[in-house]
Structures are given as C-alpha cells and as structure tokens.
Amino acid sequence: MIRPGEPYMADTDAGRRPVIVVSREELSRGNWVVAVLITSTNFATRSQMPHCVPFAAGEYGLTRDCVAQAETISYLAAADLDLDSGAIGVLDEARLRALIKAIGNMLASDCEPA
C-alpha cells in the first residue's frame, strides 16, 4: 500500500529521481495514480524557499541533499514508482506537516494536515 510521506524512486519527466507521496492513503489504494512532490538537488538555492522542504542526505532513505518542491506537485501512475523496491523511507509527522504547509504556501492558502 502506498502511503503519504513515503519517498520512492520514480520515473518522472525530469528523469529518475526520488519523489514523496502526498496523496491521501485512501486515494492511493487502487495503485493507479498518486500525487507526489518531485525532488531537486538544487539544495543551496531552494532549501530556504517557503514552498520547498529541504532534506539532508541520509534522511528518510534519501541519498543526496535535496528539496521537495511544492510547485512540482504531480500525478504519477503508480507504475512509475519503483514499487518492487518499495518506499525508501517514511517521513515523520513533522516533516510531512512541513510538506503540506509548503503546498499551502504555493497555493497561497493555510494548509494543515488532518
């Protein structure tokens, strides 16, 4: 089962890279489509932006410093995720909350996870 806050390696338009699932668990149950944030290694520039959430190499299974970019919220086919290898980690509640707030910032809205 695909859950929010799970990073996976995925094939994206920007190439193979980590993505972080942000869609609600019940929306990902059919394993058809999931909402994800695509990561970027442009850490130095983007890590201070309010619509980005930084991750250090080694956190949550991520191997490089990167940022999850709220403006790259995308829908991927579950088949684009490396489901055979599974999630590379699981975000804690605080970091998942930061992702939701970053999405809210991008939308000019106050968002809080339920």
SULRAWO-V105614 format. One record per residue. N is the residue number from 1. PSI is psi in radians with two decimals (none if undefined). Layout:
N/PSI
N/PSI
//
This chain:
1/2.38
2/2.23
3/2.67
4/2.48
5/0.07
6/2.14
7/2.44
8/2.69
9/2.45
10/2.69
11/2.00
12/3.04
13/-0.43
14/0.19
15/-3.05
16/2.16
17/2.90
18/2.47
19/2.75
20/2.17
21/2.28
22/-0.13
23/2.62
24/2.57
25/-0.75
26/-0.41
27/-0.33
28/-0.01
29/-0.60
30/-0.12
31/0.56
32/-1.03
33/2.43
34/2.57
35/2.31
36/2.78
37/2.29
38/2.45
39/2.75
40/2.56
41/0.13
42/1.07
43/-0.85
44/-0.76
45/-0.80
46/-0.29
47/-0.33
48/-0.05
49/2.43
50/-0.28
51/0.23
52/2.57
53/2.07
54/2.62
55/2.33
56/2.61
57/2.34
58/-0.34
59/2.33
60/0.51
61/0.02
62/2.35
63/-0.21
64/2.70
65/2.32
66/3.00
67/2.49
68/2.21
69/2.00
70/-0.52
71/-0.13
72/0.35
73/2.21
74/2.77
75/2.15
76/2.59
77/2.42
78/-0.52
79/-0.33
80/-0.28
81/2.57
82/1.34
83/-0.48
84/-0.69
85/-0.39
86/-3.12
87/2.49
88/-0.10
89/-3.01
90/2.18
91/2.57
92/3.00
93/-0.68
94/-0.73
95/-0.63
96/-0.72
97/-0.72
98/-0.67
99/-0.76
100/-0.71
101/-0.65
102/-0.69
103/-0.75
104/-0.73
105/-0.73
106/-0.57
107/0.03
108/0.82
109/2.64
110/1.98
111/2.39
112/2.39
113/2.60
114/none
//
